[in-house]
């Protein structure tokens, strides 16, 4: 069927929403209205990067895609919202650990197409949302990805067992896809196709619509049941195919009919190469055929002649080892059939072009035929028959009768082997209610134009959105703060300075720029053709590009996160890598738009830039000694100390950090202590460690100094070690907190107090938070009132008993660590007053 959008306003509208907006779309319609043809059109014509998934293997093969479970690596069985919430809070799960290529595909997608959506359960769609949030935007439904959902809810429903039903009905009002909790958070557009292409008789189309809508008046039932025949045996030999409700019924009919043929049996075994799961086999792995057998083609003819199509019925006239001849009613000549190939595809990334490509994982080669005296209604979905016998007496699922009847081109080719009764046409109240919603929501050009503008503006806003970068640098700062004792001194201050610049400079300036953009768009909403706006965008990109490189990228490259502890080192590296990936993405997008902004160009640039190479493009692989080159004055001494420590670790079996931590080595290499008292002032060098290793360490230092004619450092030149115990001797902890409070009440900011007291800003903020809890400081003196109100709402939802880290993740980085601590303190203060 050719897609003629000029004469079909619904198809044209659907295409506009898919291609020119970010709205998710549910495309529905009766059987034969062109849904599958539209899917192929989108895949071939859209500029957006997309993949196609389907709930079953056969549906995926037919749609040219892959199964939902294989693409998203989801387990079979119920996926409960409680489990998903747990996973979103950071609890690892094996089925969320997808490989790097799959992550890159997910990150670079613009559009996810799900075919046969009627068979997708609500919990499965929510599991898709969970995976997309993990690898895209955690704060947006489906990670901010546009969905194209295709299917007819009046056809086959999702499969659910009784034990699964008991579990899922606690969470979902309906098991159909529109019961998805994530989907309810989207502003989904619904378009219903009305023009039927499969049938041409208006009377038959009207009858099918009545069955579909469960509007079975006595008149409609009488019209349908006129097709009833008490004995259909003779018709089975006259090119009719029987549609049954169960597999065993179809199998029994086919086996009985072929056994009645006296000609010799010929068997044809399929050739399977690579990965092609049994659930996706388009026909039997071993075809058992005879001359005179009734068969059905299960694939469209790929040759220019187009001699057959999927669902065409014929009779075998001759069998050879490499060719089968089939005679079909209405054809002048027999069709010479040869084996054809089906491909099981996987989506992959082209390393050079960064485009999503379809990679063949396996093939199934077989004659495109199967015995066709009978087939199940389920397997007939998508097929078209000129002659069909329908046995729906055992219809057990919503939509089965409608699917069976709608396979026929015309009423005179339809025969019933059992009468249709009202009970055969099962109704589902949730489908009825959702159908009423479809009828009420009419989407037209006004809504489309607004959606098109919102989509364009969203892409422009995304270009100048530094919030993801800010979230990543704050997370890195938190990790560094929690492990500051094992790092080279000064790391926390360096990252704090980058965070401050990102917050106050880049984010602030970008926010003011977007306000200017809104003012310009109030006068002219044509983003891509607005000359004044385009000039401002180019100028803004020219401003941000060098700042990102010089003030963020380069300083981060010089931050030394090298530590001895492997687990901590991995945490540092992963946090840094995510930050660098985010910065690299932003830098690439701005580079691509410095000569002008268009949505198509931005989508392409962002998609390709979001593809991260293994271990990243920017994190340099440097040897540890090279990493520390800029951190110590005497790198050769550092190398000597490390060599001594590593040998001792190997000899004694003690971990290296228990002998001499990396931070201690860097301080020794910088300060050159040559006495026991001087060595005791080095971080990590306590009394026991100095007694155990001090003589050897001092010997190494003295040897280095003598060799290079360098004077070692006298004790008075080595700063006194800042240890908690020493500070506690000078003043009690409470007194220290109180001193911060007094300085704050005198009008000094936390930053000023930190400088005067030689403490970190975070430490001062933690001091002040204790007085928010006691009521001695108003929370609004530290955090904006609007943020406090928003934070209190989150605390009511998530609770405050967990760690601040978990709370930060749950609120998707809307607050800084210090802001959350203050808000929690205020929350506890309010509770104390109740």
Secondary structure, DSSP 8 states (H G I E B T S, - for coil): -----TT-HHHHHHHHHHHH----EEEEESTTSSHHHHHHHHHHH-SS-EEEEESSHHHHHHHTSEEHHHHHT--SS---HHHHHHHHTT---GGG---HHHHHHHHH-SEEEEESGGG-BHHHHHHHHHHHHHHS-TTSGGGG-EEEEE--TTS------HHHHHHHTTT-S-SBGGG-TTGGGS--EEEEE---SS---HHHHHHHHHHHTT---HHHHHHHHTTB-S--HHHHTTT-EEEESSHHHHHHHHHHHHHT--S-EEEEE-EEEE---GGG-SS-SEEEEETT-EEEE-S---STT----TT-EEEEEEE-SS-EEEE-TT-SS-EEE-EEEEEEEEEEE-TTT--EEEEEEEEEEEESEEE-SEEEHHHHTT--BSSEEE--TT--STTHHHHHHHTBSSGGGEEESS---GGGS---HHHHHHHHHHHH----HHHHHHHHHHHHHHHHHHHT--HHHHHHHHHHHHHHHHTGGGS-TTHHHHHHHHHHHIIIIIIHHHHHHHHHHHHHHHH---TTT-HHHHHHHHHHHHHHHHHIIIIIIHHHHT-----S-HHHHHHHHHHHHHHHHHHHHHHHHHHHHTT---HHHHHHHHHHHT---TT-SSS----HHHHTTTT-S-HHHHHHHHHHHHHHHHHH---HHHH--HHHHHHHHHH-B-SHHHHHTSTT--HHHHHHHHHHHHHHHHHHHHHHT---B-GGGS-----HHHHHHHS-HHHHHHHHHHHHHTT--HHHHHHHHT--HHHHHHHHHHHHHHTSS-GGGTS-HHHHHHHHHHHHHH-SSS-HHHHHHHTTTSS-HHHHHHHHHHHHHHHHH-
